[in-house]
């Protein structure tokens, strides 16, 4: 069935290194959202991208939406221990009303 | 309250029993979602309510699962004849649902269900 794939599933980095997670869909996405879930917590919204090729930045975080609106990425520059958590992408597949979440990337930052 | 409220926060039940999970969304939010998250896994969509429209039930895993939303506000997710594979955290989220699109989802803390 239609789904949103996310890679890698796990990523361990040393503090100060960069990190990237990728999100891919077989179907065009109406929009893409990114969420962060801290260990033991619930997902918290980070950002939404709507336009083809859109790029948005939040401090050390850079979000991109692909030209074909089928993929997206989240890049963190110079990771910090506070970046630890699982990052999920989520999108509306075509004309679907509901939001489909990716499988998530669990980030561990080693001090 | 200001956020999405879910109850109970923890529920332990015996296999075969029925359970009800409650979600109180942010006031004024027309969209309400239920997701299920198993340990270390992603979010599995269950059901979506938007205003007075018919709910999108396409994610409900079996007919043992049902949900309703009364008065466009509080929602209850019911699981009948629980099975061990139903054990998970059940997350509710609401959204303003403006412009017919899907805006930011605000999640509750979740209800952790354990079926013995």
Interface residues (C-beta under 8 A of the other chain):
Chain A: X6 X30 X31 X33 X35 X42 X43 X44 X45 X48 X88 X90 X92 X97 X98 X99 X100 X101 X102 X103 X104 X106
Chain B: X33 X35 X40 X41 X42 X43 X45 X48 X50 X56 X58 X59 X91 X93 X101 X102 X103 X104 X105 X106 X107 X108 X109 X110
